[in-house]
Amino acid sequence: MDKNKYQGKAFYFLLASLFFTPISAYAAIPLALTSLVLLILSKPNIKLNLLDKLQIILLGTMLLSSIFGVYKKHSFYATCALLSYVLVYFLAKELVIEKTRIEKLIKTIAILILLVSAIGILQYIASFSLIYKNIPIVVSSMGKNRITSICYNPLILASLIGFSLPLLISFLIEEKTKKLLWISIILGIIAFFLTSSRAPTVALIISLSVLFFIKKKKLIAFLIPIVIILIAILYMPLRARLLIAFKEGINTNRIVSAKAGIKMWKENSVFTGVGIHNFYLLFEKYSPPEYKKGAPYVHNMYINFLAEAGILGLLALIAVFGFAIKWSRDNFTRLKENTNNNAYQKWLSQGLFVALIGVNIHNLLDNNIYVVGLGMLFWIGMGIISGIYSKIK
């Protein structure tokens, strides 16, 4: 089998892995490993750029955190899971650059969003759950009128749709005749609001406004916040969740967990932290007596990572996201739409630029990168940015 055939098969396994990211990491990771084996067999000529090296440094800081962590074994296991992020990053960098593959990537994402949205909307209408051989396929809605679809949690579903919508809309703006994109986006928007998720809604307002602004559709960019705020006002479950955030005492657990995270960091190794995924194991020690059963993580990605991976890990994480966002902007400002290949790379870079901005805004109030499926999806996006950047540099 020649190089192109190996890489072609590796690409399809990567797409399959992406498709399963919000459904089951137990399926997504083996598919990604199969893709890696096929890519290695193709003998690729890999050259590391700055973002690639930063990914390796980030992984190194997590390993250091495991070595010097409080619960070393637990931290090491968690780091191994997060290793899948770096794996799919490099796979995406090597495999998702050309027009035909970008087209298939967007189609896969559109089908995935269509599927999870349709199931979620049906769940809202029929109020059902599905369990097969003690494995939850569609879990019961969390709270009144909050759908989960096949993502186990409304927040995971909202995060998935919130990241994917800018990518799909970026292509729809340029190719308005694509019926699959229209259907997927419409159902995705409906399902997104049925999750009644607060932080993802704020992130979506900003990311879509920025997307339409860079697409030179300034009127729509201005109207996006107004329209979404009106929807939030008119849709009672989301309005109730937004308003309750301002009630006294409602965010006490979030504040307590944030303070516990900072205290945890200060009283342990400030450089390497307490160990990846060790926060919830140590929460009781660093929280007030009345809050012994707190959140399993800090509702702020940066404070959580500071506590668990120290200042070295936090700086590496910020650098990874910072350069990924910067490079995506560099990509779409440099690319001219003089060929189909360049056009597709530009549109994808625009979508990823605003999607990653949304991820970072969302994670000021949450920490969804520890959801393995979502983390793999975000890192696939960064890998694509790196691949396009290296190609056009």
Buried (B, 14 or more C-beta within 10 A) or exposed (E): EEEEEBBBBBBBBBBBBBBBBBBBBEBBBBBBBBBBEBBEBBEBEEEBBEBBEBBEBBBEBBBBBBEBBBBBEBBBEBBEBBEBBBBBBBBBBBBBBBBEBBBBBBBBBBEBBBBBBBBBBBBBEEEEEEEEEEEEBBBEBBEEBBBBBBBBBBBBBBBBBBBBBBBBBBBBBBBEEBEBBBBBBEBBBBBBBBBBBBBBBBBBBBBBBBBBBBBEBEEBBEEBBEEBEEBBEEBEBBBEBBEEEEEEEEBEBBEBBBBBBBBBBEEBBEBBBBBBBBBEBBBEEBBEEEBEEBBEBBBBBBBBBBBBBBBBBBBBBBBBBBBBBBBBBBBBEBBEEEEEBBBBBBBBBBBBBBBBBBBBBBBBBBBBBBBBBBBBBBBBBBBBBBBBBBBBE
